[in-house]
Amino acid sequence: MYQYKMVQVPPNIEVQAKQHRGNEAATYLEGIVNTHARENWEFYRIDAIGVNVKPGCLAGLLGQKEALNTYYVVTFRKQSS
């Protein structure tokens, strides 16, 4: 049986144009995976989760629409003791 641990990561990362190499996302995720691997967590998968944010009463009256925000969660697992 496995234990699972989920870590939310930002949907976007920022880099300066002169530092852009094209591998920033992989490098970022590699750091997260390696950090958790040191604690014996195994990378399992990445999931996208949509959260529909409805405007409050006043915002709705002023015409604000619902907004869909997407979040990403990295799931790790390890054998239960």
PyMOL commands that set and color helices and strands:
alter all, ss='L'
color gray80, all
select helices_A, chain A and resi 17-19+24-37+57-61
alter helices_A, ss='H'
color red, helices_A
select strands_A, chain A and resi 2-9+42-53+67-79
alter strands_A, ss='S'
color yellow, strands_A
deselect
rebuild
show_as cartoon
